[in-house]
């Protein structure tokens, strides 16, 4: 393929050279390409920027470590929500990733946006300048939580091709400051007569108001702070509990999401943003099953989200089970080799993904939007912080319940909701009537109080709420807390020790093009070995 492309380019180059002598003008100049002095609408750059943090594109077989975080993407196999029965159609289940991608593309677009703002807005306050701080923090944290120390203060600086690395501690400290600045600038816009809380941003595919963007910033900051829980005690300079409490105790200065309508979420439609697995993947729905890590939780809790995610296992129905019995829904063990999984699935042992919800309609009419930063997660973060004593402890129960109800609302689940049930081809098997009251009263779900059982409930329900959304957050929370107990230890995991990795290796181009600084960072953190089993500052 490379030879074909190179040959074609050379041929076209020779033809172009031959034509120059008989035509006026420079045919090699692209009139559609903007120069460094061109004015490009800031809204156009912003549109590309906000899409970058979703970066779905239906890439179900995305390269290991890529930024594709769409529903049913590879990331959600590693989150142990579903698994592949056949690699040809759905890829491998193994965790043998190595080099990470980066999100420096976001920084590139932020820098381009900031270059254009003075010419188009002068010194006037504008939402693009405010949100630039948010997106900088977002992409640096996205990268650092994968590898450890990263280039930050010199990253993207003109003239610096080999940026030095910042300590992971310092990256988080700087990013928290960026988020605080973003909130301050957005708050000024919300309060201004030329802006206001209901004003919207041109180029924003998420369609949020100024106030909602301010809520996103602070809700995201809560996510970042709770992710630092293991370093809260031994790093007093970061003021992690205090910063969290300041947001909760000062809602006027730090507004946060008040419901699922404030979610930062990617919506689907029939024309431009079709749901990533519908309808093109519908012939292959037989080759994926719901993972036992997820389904064992929802069935044990009599959770109506079981019926949203899965179909009954065919063998259970053959044996006399019904579509309304939670025992009819059986998850597959990602620990097993793929060939064994396929044999078991062929024998009807496992539940498949709910065809009627996720495969049938490409418009997104039957599917929920893809949350990037959402209200249910925020509720569980606040509940955990209350358990940890960062805020008033009595808040733990209230926000725990708020999180569950917010997640249920994403699927319009309430007492009496009728859920159609189909098989793996979409054939109707009947329906189930949701019983939310019984679910909330289940001993596994009713909050046990501020004790280890209660903490486990908070983290478990948070995991369930991450179903097919929020990218890597389910994995990162497992890595931080050990909840839920993800299956590992057998050949299906695919790593050298059959255990789930706890980080990525640095990108290959970083090793080649920034060798000295990369090697120094690896030496100082990991004793010279860049491995997926290393423990970094964040996870110690």
SERO-50982 format. One record per residue (C-alpha): residue in one letter; x, y, z. Coordinates in steps of 0.02 Angstrom, whole numbers, padded with zeros to 5 digits, always signed. Each point is the difference from the previous one (the first is absolute). Example, Ala and Ser with C-alpha at 12.3 -4.5 7.8 and 13.67 -1.06 7.14 Angstrom:
# residues 2
A+00615-00225+00390;S+00069+00172-00033;
END
This chain:
# residues 540
X+00000+00000+00000;X+00142+00120+00041;X+00082-00036-00169;X-00163+00035-00091;X-00026+00164+00091;X+00179+00057-00025;X-00003-00045-00183;X-00163+00093-00024;X+00067+00154+00088;X+00158-00001-00106;X-00102-00019-00159;X-00115+00143+00047;X+00150+00105+00046;X+00079-00027-00172;X-00164+00039-00087;X-00019+00159+00102;X+00177+00052-00041;X-00036-00025-00184;X-00157+00105+00008;X+00084+00147+00084;X+00082+00051-00162;X-00165+00019-00092;X-00115+00067+00137;X+00000+00157+00104;X+00007-00005+00190;X+00073-00118+00129;X-00098-00162-00009;X+00088-00063+00157;X-00079+00137+00104;X-00160-00051+00087;X-00121+00147+00003;X-00102-00087+00134;X+00144-00014+00123;X+00007+00134+00135;X+00166+00083+00033;X+00064+00049+00172;X-00069+00175-00029;X-00171-00055-00061;X-00157+00031+00101;X-00087-00164+00040;X-00167+00011+00094;X+00034-00044+00181;X-00164-00095+00002;X+00064-00115-00136;X+00155-00045+00099;X-00105-00021+00157;X-00115-00119-00093;X+00148-00111-00042;X+00067+00016+00176;X-00157-00056+00090;X-00019-00147-00118;X+00178-00054+00040;X-00042-00048+00179;X-00130-00122-00063;X+00095-00064-00152;X-00117-00145-00026;X-00022-00020-00186;X-00064-00177+00020;X+00177-00066+00016;X-00045-00164+00083;X+00168-00075-00043;X+00100+00150+00054;X+00186-00021+00030;X+00046-00042+00178;X+00024+00161+00097;X-00095+00108-00124;X-00116+00139+00053;X-00157-00079-00074;X-00115-00010+00150;X-00169-00025-00082;X-00132-00123+00062;X+00042-00180-00041;X+00178+00050-00040;X+00150-00100+00058;X+00010+00101+00160;X-00163-00076+00062;X+00068-00176-00019;X+00144+00052+00111;X-00129+00075+00119;X-00075-00177+00000;X-00173+00049-00059;X-00001-00114-00151;X+00120-00117-00088;X+00037-00067-00172;X-00036-00179-00049;X+00088+00009-00168;X+00148+00111-00039;X-00038+00019-00186;X-00155+00105+00037;X+00026+00072+00174;X+00186-00012+00033;X+00094-00080+00144;X-00042+00010+00185;X+00181+00004+00055;X+00076+00141+00101;X+00171-00013-00081;X+00010+00185-00040;X+00169+00085-00005;X+00030+00178-00061;X-00132+00130+00035;X-00066+00133-00116;X-00002+00180+00061;X-00132+00136-00004;X+00120+00135-00056;X-00113+00026-00151;X-00116+00090+00120;X+00144+00113+00053;X+00036+00035-00183;X-00177+00060-00032;X-00001+00100+00162;X+00158+00089-00054;X-00073+00035-00173;X-00159+00066+00081;X+00098+00113+00117;X+00099+00069-00149;X-00162+00050-00087;X-00091+00075+00150;X+00093+00168+00011;X-00033+00041-00183;X-00185-00042+00014;X-00042+00052+00179;X+00139+00117+00050;X+00005+00009+00189;X-00186-00031+00021;X-00054-00143+00113;X-00054-00152-00099;X-00041-00182+00039;X+00138-00069-00110;X+00137+00078+00107;X-00082-00067+00157;X-00023-00177-00065;X+00178-00006-00067;X+00055-00022+00180;X-00123-00143+00024;X+00056-00093-00156;X+00183+00021+00043;X-00029-00079+00170;X-00108-00137-00075;X+00129-00058-00125;X+00149+00008+00119;X-00094-00103+00131;X-00058-00121-00135;X+00183-00034-00041;X+00081+00004+00171;X-00119-00124+00079;X+00055-00126-00131;X+00189+00013+00017;X+00060+00109+00144;X+00112+00152-00024;X-00030+00091-00164;X+00054+00159-00091;X-00118+00139+00050;X+00076+00173+00026;X+00104-00014-00159;X-00125-00104-00100;X-00063+00091-00155;X+00119+00145+00026;X+00065+00068-00165;X+00183-00038-00028;X+00011-00140+00130;X+00008-00167-00089;X+00059-00102+00150;X-00104+00060+00148;X+00055-00045+00174;X-00112-00107+00112;X-00099+00061+00149;X-00028-00108+00153;X-00173-00078+00004;X-00032+00090+00165;X+00039+00166-00084;X-00108-00040-00152;X-00150-00026+00113;X+00040+00156+00101;X+00011+00104-00159;X-00157-00076-00075;X-00103+00036+00156;X+00056+00181-00015;X-00050+00002-00184;X-00173-00064+00045;X-00019+00134+00133;X+00045+00134-00128;X-00123-00075-00124;X-00138+00011+00130;X+00042+00180+00043;X-00005+00055-00182;X-00161-00094-00038;X-00081+00070+00158;X+00037+00176-00061;X-00084-00039-00166;X-00151-00077+00086;X-00019+00158+00105;X+00031+00123-00143;X-00141+00094-00089;X+00072-00050-00169;X+00004-00183+00047;X-00110-00071+00135;X-00034-00176+00060;X-00106-00050-00150;X+00119+00062-00135;X+00071-00135-00114;X+00165-00020-00092;X+00014-00003-00188;X+00082-00161-00058;X-00051-00099+00155;X-00063-00171-00057;X-00057-00036+00179;X-00119+00148+00001;X+00037+00054+00178;X-00032+00172+00073;X+00133+00107+00083;X-00064-00056+00170;X+00000-00182-00050;X+00180+00013-00059;X+00046+00075+00168;X-00086-00149+00082;X+00099-00119-00111;X+00163+00082+00054;X-00037-00019+00186;X-00075-00174-00018;X+00156-00055-00093;X+00108+00076+00138;X-00093-00109+00126;X+00045-00151-00107;X+00183+00051+00000;X+00004+00030+00188;X-00081-00167+00045;X+00123-00087-00118;X+00138+00067+00114;X-00074-00080+00156;X+00150-00114+00026;X+00116+00152+00006;X-00110+00116+00102;X+00083-00033+00168;X+00184+00000-00048;X-00012+00152-00116;X-00071+00139+00109;X+00062+00132-00122;X-00134-00055-00124;X-00141+00034+00125;X-00105-00136-00080;X-00136-00017+00133;X-00009+00190+00022;X-00015+00032-00186;X-00140-00129-00011;X-00091+00076+00148;X+00016+00175-00071;X-00097-00053-00154;X-00138-00087+00097;X-00016+00137+00131;X+00001+00147-00122;X-00131-00039-00133;X-00011+00181-00057;X+00186+00011-00037;X+00014-00180-00057;X-00163-00059-00079;X-00008-00186-00037;X-00120-00109-00098;X-00176-00008+00068;X-00065-00143-00109;X+00030-00101-00157;X-00050+00146-00111;X+00167+00079+00049;X+00100-00150-00064;X+00142+00029-00121;X-00059-00132-00122;X+00014-00046-00183;X-00170-00017-00082;X-00035-00106-00154;X-00107+00035-00153;X-00045-00079-00166;X+00109+00111-00110;X+00168+00046+00073;X+00022-00090+00166;X-00071-00174-00019;X+00010-00118+00147;X+00168-00090-00020;X-00063-00179-00010;X-00166+00028-00086;X-00045-00063-00127;X+00164-00051-00082;X+00048-00122+00138;X-00168-00086+00018;X+00054-00156-00098;X+00134-00029+00130;X-00101+00020+00159;X+00020-00186+00034;X+00187+00025+00026;X-00004+00104+00157;X-00068-00037+00174;X-00026+00099+00159;X+00143-00024+00122;X-00032-00090+00163;X+00086+00139+00099;X-00143+00117-00043;X-00146-00120-00015;X+00035-00092+00162;X-00021+00165+00092;X-00162+00054-00083;X-00085-00171+00013;X+00048-00023+00183;X-00074+00171+00037;X-00160-00027-00100;X+00053+00153-00099;X-00117+00045-00145;X+00152+00060-00097;X+00030-00186-00030;X-00139+00005-00129;X+00071+00157-00080;X+00169-00080-00030;X-00032-00183-00037;X-00106-00137-00075;X-00043-00162+00093;X+00124-00141-00025;X-00082-00121-00125;X+00041-00155+00104;X-00087+00076+00151;X-00160+00025-00100;X+00011-00175-00070;X+00013-00066+00178;X-00161+00088+00048;X+00060+00171+00053;X-00096+00157-00046;X+00051+00170-00066;X-00050+00084+00164;X+00108-00111+00111;X+00171+00072+00041;X+00068-00177+00005;X-00029-00010-00188;X+00138+00128-00031;X+00174-00074+00005;X+00162+00093-00034;X+00157-00071-00081;X+00169-00007+00087;X+00131+00107-00086;X+00132-00110+00084;X-00038-00141-00122;X+00082-00021-00168;X-00100+00062-00148;X-00023-00172-00079;X-00075-00068+00160;X-00114+00150+00013;X-00065-00026-00177;X-00037-00184+00034;X-00095+00044+00158;X-00096+00137-00089;X-00046-00116-00141;X-00074-00114+00132;X-00108+00144+00062;X+00089+00028+00164;X+00019+00190-00007;X-00104+00157-00015;X+00029+00112-00151;X-00012+00188-00016;X-00177+00065-00010;X-00030+00004-00188;X-00163+00096+00014;X+00088+00144+00089;X+00174+00009-00074;X-00002-00077-00174;X-00169+00043-00070;X-00004+00187-00025;X+00148+00102-00068;X-00084+00165+00043;X+00029-00018+00186;X-00188-00005+00033;X+00012-00161+00102;X+00174+00029+00074;X+00055+00116+00138;X+00127+00138-00043;X+00183-00030+00038;X+00044+00089+00162;X+00173+00077+00010;X-00022+00087+00167;X-00165-00035+00086;X-00113+00032+00147;X-00013-00180+00065;X+00189-00015+00016;X+00007+00169+00088;X-00127-00060+00129;X+00103-00154+00041;X+00159+00106+00010;X-00085+00113+00127;X-00065-00151+00096;X+00175-00074+00009;X+00073+00166+00058;X-00130+00004+00139;X+00050-00176+00050;X+00183+00054+00003;X-00043+00147+00114;X+00044+00136-00127;X-00176+00071+00017;X-00146-00028+00120;X-00015-00187+00023;X-00190+00001-00004;X+00008+00047-00184;X+00062-00173-00047;X-00171-00084+00002;X-00090+00142-00091;X+00125+00013-00142;X+00012-00189-00015;X-00187-00008-00032;X+00010+00150-00117;X+00131-00091-00102;X-00106-00156-00019;X-00155+00100-00047;X+00099+00104-00123;X+00065-00157-00085;X-00174-00077-00009;X-00064+00162-00076;X+00123-00021-00143;X-00104-00151-00054;X-00169+00073+00051;X-00017-00138+00129;X-00134+00017+00133;X-00129-00113+00080;X-00112-00064-00137;X+00117+00035-00146;X-00027-00136-00131;X+00162-00064-00076;X-00013-00102-00162;X+00110-00156+00002;X+00072-00079-00157;X+00127-00131-00048;X+00169+00030-00081;X-00084+00030-00169;X-00132+00119+00065;X-00144-00124+00000;X-00125+00043+00136;X-00001-00112+00153;X-00124+00102+00099;X+00023+00142+00123;X+00047+00037+00180;X-00078+00130+00116;X+00132+00093+00101;X-00013-00005+00189;X+00112+00140+00061;X-00070-00005+00176;X+00051-00182+00024;X+00172+00038-00071;X+00031+00145+00120;X-00059-00107+00145;X+00116-00143-00044;X+00120-00030+00147;X+00146+00014-00120;X-00058+00172-00054;X-00080+00085+00151;X+00141+00107+00072;X+00084-00090+00144;X+00072+00157+00078;X+00172+00078+00008;X+00093-00163+00019;X+00100-00111-00118;X-00159-00080-00066;X-00072+00170-00038;X+00158+00053-00092;X-00006-00158-00103;X-00180+00040-00046;X+00047+00176-00056;X+00141-00062-00110;X-00100-00146-00068;X-00148+00107-00051;X+00120+00125-00077;X+00069-00141-00107;X-00174-00051-00057;X-00037+00182-00043;X+00153+00004-00114;X-00079-00130-00116;X+00055+00047-00177;X+00051+00178+00047;X+00135+00109+00077;X+00145-00083-00090;X+00128-00077+00117;X-00076+00058+00163;X-00063-00173+00049;X+00177-00069-00021;X+00081+00146+00090;X-00119-00019+00148;X+00037-00185+00008;X+00186+00036-00004;X-00019+00124+00143;X-00122-00096+00110;X-00005-00183-00054;X-00189+00014-00027;X-00079-00092-00082;X+00106-00157+00007;X+00051-00013-00182;X+00034-00174-00065;X+00183-00037-00035;X+00132-00133+00025;X-00037-00119-00145;X+00053-00009-00182;X-00140+00110-00064;X+00084+00155+00071;X+00146-00028-00117;X+00140+00088+00095;X+00161-00084+00053;X-00066-00029+00176;X-00185-00009-00051;X-00034+00153+00107;X-00079+00164-00054;X+00131+00135-00035;X+00003+00153+00113;X+00075+00124-00124;X+00057+00020-00180;X+00175+00017-00069;X+00049+00170-00068;X-00036+00033-00185;X+00128-00066-00122;X+00028+00169-00081;X+00038+00074+00172;X+00135-00132+00024;X+00075+00037-00171;X-00018+00189-00011;X+00018+00052+00182;X+00117-00139+00056;X+00101+00091+00133;X-00149+00070+00093;X-00101-00160-00019;X+00142-00107+00068;X+00025+00119+00147;X-00185-00013+00043;X+00003-00190-00011;X+00156-00008+00107;X-00067+00114+00136;X-00171-00085+00011;X+00030-00182-00041;X+00185-00037+00017;X+00030+00003-00187;X-00136-00120-00060;X-00154+00065-00091;X-00124-00141+00036;X-00189-00019+00014;X+00020-00077+00173;X+00087+00152+00076;X-00081+00099+00140;X+00000+00188-00026;X-00023+00141+00125;X-00189+00006-00028;X-00028-00182+00045;X+00123-00023+00143;
END
